[in-house]
Amino acid sequence: MSAESMALDVTIMGREFRVACPEDEKQALLASVRHLDKKMREIRDAGKVVGLERIAIMAALNIAHELLSSRDSGSFDTAEFKGRIKSMQDRIDQAMSEQDDLF
């Protein structure tokens, strides 16, 4: 860790993580942590995805889709985004339920 970086303890979904972060990016990192934590809790509270790893993957997929959609179109269509995410969640739920039957 360089002299300009600091170690920052953050909490996501009740779990503690230590992250190296340049001091001048601390506020941006904390905002990112809040955003990720909020997305993961929304997915967990919807009750369709079980397990911290699966919730994290869905949150990452949702956030990446948000970013790419806003970059590609220059604007953000919320209704379309929600529909596409719902479709992706339904497909993942179906695939995961089929996988659970294997065990």
Contact map, one row per residue, 1 for C-alpha under 8 A:
1111110000000000000100000000000000000000000000000000000000000000000000000000000000000000000000000000000
1111100000000000000000000000000000000000000000000000000000000000000000000000000000000000000000000000000
1111110000000000000000000000000000000000000000000000000000000000000000000000000000000000000000000000000
1111110000000000000001100000000000000000000000000000000000000000000000000000000000000000000000000000000
1111111000000000000111100000000000000000000000000000000000000000000000000000000000000000000000000000000
1011111100000000000111100000000000000000000000000000000000000000000000000000000000000000000000000000000
0000111110000000011110000000000000000000000000000000000000000000000000000000000000000000000000000000000
0000011111000000011110000000000000000000000000000000000000000000000000000000000000000000000000000000000
0000001111100001111000000000000000000000000000000000000000000000000000000000000000000000000000000000000
0000000111110001111000000000010010000000000000000000000000000000000000000000000000000000000000000000000
0000000011111111100000000000000010000000000000000000000000000000000000000000000000000000000000000000000
0000000001111111100000000000000011011000000000000000000000000000000000000000000000000000000000000000000
0000000000111110000000000000000000001001100000000000000000000000000000000000000000000000000000000000000
0000000000111111000000000000000000000000000000000000000000000000000000000000000000000000000000000000000
0000000000111111100000000000000000000000000000000000000000000000000000000000000000000000000000000000000
0000000011110111110000000000000000000000000000000000000000000000000000000000000000000000000000000000000
0000000011110011111000000000000000000000000000000000000000000000000000000000000000000000000000000000000
0000001111000001111100000000000000000000000000000000000000000000000000000000000000000000000000000000000
0000001111000000111110000000000000000000000000000000000000000000000000000000000000000000000000000000000
1000111100000000011111000000000000000000000000000000000000000000000000000000000000000000000000000000000
0000111100000000001111101100100000000000000000000000000000000000000000000000000000000000000000000000000
0001110000000000000111111100000000000000000000000000000000000000000000000000000000000000000000000000000
0001110000000000000011111100000000000000000000000000000000000000000000000000000000000000000000000000000
0000000000000000000001111110000000000000000000000000000000000000000000000000000000000000000000000000000
0000000000000000000011111111100000000000000000000000000000000000000000000000000000000000000000000000000
0000000000000000000011111111110000000000000000000000000000000000000000000000000000000000000000000000000
0000000000000000000000011111111000000000000000000000000000000000000000000000000000000000000000000000000
0000000000000000000000001111111100000000000000000000000000000000000000000000000000000000000000000000000
0000000000000000000010001111111110000000000000000000000000000000000000000000000000000000000000000000000
0000000001000000000000000111111111000000000000000000000000000000000000000000000000000000000000000000000
0000000000000000000000000011111111100000000000000000000000000000000000000000000000000000000000000000000
0000000000000000000000000001111111110000000000000000000000000000000000000000000000000000000000000000000
0000000001110000000000000000111111111000000000000000000000000000000000000000000000000000000000000000000
0000000000010000000000000000011111111100000000000000000000000000000000000000000000000000000000000000000
0000000000000000000000000000001111111110000000000000000000000000000000000000000000000000000000000000000
0000000000010000000000000000000111111111000000000000000000100000000000000000000000000000000000000000000
0000000000011000000000000000000011111111100000000000000000000000000000000000000000000000000000000000000
0000000000000000000000000000000001111111110000000000000000000000000000000000000000000000000000000000000
0000000000000000000000000000000000111111111000000000000000100000000000000000000000000000000000000000000
0000000000001000000000000000000000011111111100000000001101100000000000000000000000000000000000000000000
0000000000001000000000000000000000001111111110000000000000000000000000000000000000000000000000000000000
0000000000000000000000000000000000000111111111000000000000000000000000000000000000000000000000000000000
0000000000000000000000000000000000000011111111111000001001100000000000000000000000000000000000000000000
0000000000000000000000000000000000000001111111111100001000000000000000000000000000000000000000000000000
0000000000000000000000000000000000000000111111100000000000000000000000000000000000000000000000000000000
0000000000000000000000000000000000000000011111111000000000000000000000000000000000000000000000000000000
0000000000000000000000000000000000000000001111111100000000000000000000000000000000000000000000000000000
0000000000000000000000000000000000000000001101111100000000000000000000000000000000000000000010000000000
0000000000000000000000000000000000000000001101111110011000000000000000000000000000000000000010000000000
0000000000000000000000000000000000000000000100111111011000000000000000000000000000000000000000000000000
0000000000000000000000000000000000000000000000001111111000000000000000000000000000000000000000000000000
0000000000000000000000000000000000000000000000000111111100000000000000000000000000000000000000000000000
0000000000000000000000000000000000000000000000000011111110000000000000000000000000000000000000000000000
0000000000000000000000000000000000000000000000001111111111000000000000000000000000000000000000000000000
0000000000000000000000000000000000000001001100001111111111100000000000000000000000000000000000000000000
0000000000000000000000000000000000000001000000000001111111110000000000000000000000000000000000000000000
0000000000000000000000000000000000000000000000000000111111111000000000000000000000000000000000000000000
0000000000000000000000000000000000000001001000000000011111111100000000000000000000000000100000000000000
0000000000000000000000000000000000010011001000000000001111111110000000000000000000000000000000000000000
0000000000000000000000000000000000000000000000000000000111111111000000000000000000000000000000000000000
0000000000000000000000000000000000000000000000000000000011111111100000000000000000000000000000000000000
0000000000000000000000000000000000000000000000000000000001111111110000000000000000001000000000000000000
0000000000000000000000000000000000000000000000000000000000111111111000000000000000000000000000000000000
0000000000000000000000000000000000000000000000000000000000011111111100000000000000000000000000000000000
0000000000000000000000000000000000000000000000000000000000001111111110000000000000000000000000000000000
0000000000000000000000000000000000000000000000000000000000000111111111000000000010000000000000000000000
0000000000000000000000000000000000000000000000000000000000000011111111100000000000000000000000000000000
0000000000000000000000000000000000000000000000000000000000000001111111110000000000000000000000000000000
0000000000000000000000000000000000000000000000000000000000000000111111111111000000000000000000000000000
0000000000000000000000000000000000000000000000000000000000000000011111111111000000000000000000000000000
0000000000000000000000000000000000000000000000000000000000000000001111111110000000000000000000000000000
0000000000000000000000000000000000000000000000000000000000000000000111111100000000000000000000000000000
0000000000000000000000000000000000000000000000000000000000000000000011111111000000000000000000000000000
0000000000000000000000000000000000000000000000000000000000000000000011111111000000000000000000000000000
0000000000000000000000000000000000000000000000000000000000000000000011101111100000000000000000000000000
0000000000000000000000000000000000000000000000000000000000000000000011001111110010000000000000000000000
0000000000000000000000000000000000000000000000000000000000000000000000000011111110000000000000000000000
0000000000000000000000000000000000000000000000000000000000000000000000000001111111000000000000000000000
0000000000000000000000000000000000000000000000000000000000000000000000000000111111100000000000000000000
0000000000000000000000000000000000000000000000000000000000000000000000000000111111110000000000000000000
0000000000000000000000000000000000000000000000000000000000000000010000000001111111111000000000000000000
0000000000000000000000000000000000000000000000000000000000000000000000000000011111111100000000000000000
0000000000000000000000000000000000000000000000000000000000000000000000000000001111111110000000000000000
0000000000000000000000000000000000000000000000000000000000000000000000000000000111111111000000000000000
0000000000000000000000000000000000000000000000000000000000000100000000000000000011111111100000000000000
0000000000000000000000000000000000000000000000000000000000000000000000000000000001111111110000000000000
0000000000000000000000000000000000000000000000000000000000000000000000000000000000111111111000000000000
0000000000000000000000000000000000000000000000000000000000000000000000000000000000011111111100000000000
0000000000000000000000000000000000000000000000000000000001000000000000000000000000001111111110000000000
0000000000000000000000000000000000000000000000000000000000000000000000000000000000000111111111000000000
0000000000000000000000000000000000000000000000000000000000000000000000000000000000000011111111100000000
0000000000000000000000000000000000000000000000000000000000000000000000000000000000000001111111110000000
0000000000000000000000000000000000000000000000011000000000000000000000000000000000000000111111111000000
0000000000000000000000000000000000000000000000000000000000000000000000000000000000000000011111111100000
0000000000000000000000000000000000000000000000000000000000000000000000000000000000000000001111111110000
0000000000000000000000000000000000000000000000000000000000000000000000000000000000000000000111111111000
0000000000000000000000000000000000000000000000000000000000000000000000000000000000000000000011111111100
0000000000000000000000000000000000000000000000000000000000000000000000000000000000000000000001111111110
0000000000000000000000000000000000000000000000000000000000000000000000000000000000000000000000111111111
0000000000000000000000000000000000000000000000000000000000000000000000000000000000000000000000011111111
0000000000000000000000000000000000000000000000000000000000000000000000000000000000000000000000001111111
0000000000000000000000000000000000000000000000000000000000000000000000000000000000000000000000000111111
0000000000000000000000000000000000000000000000000000000000000000000000000000000000000000000000000011111
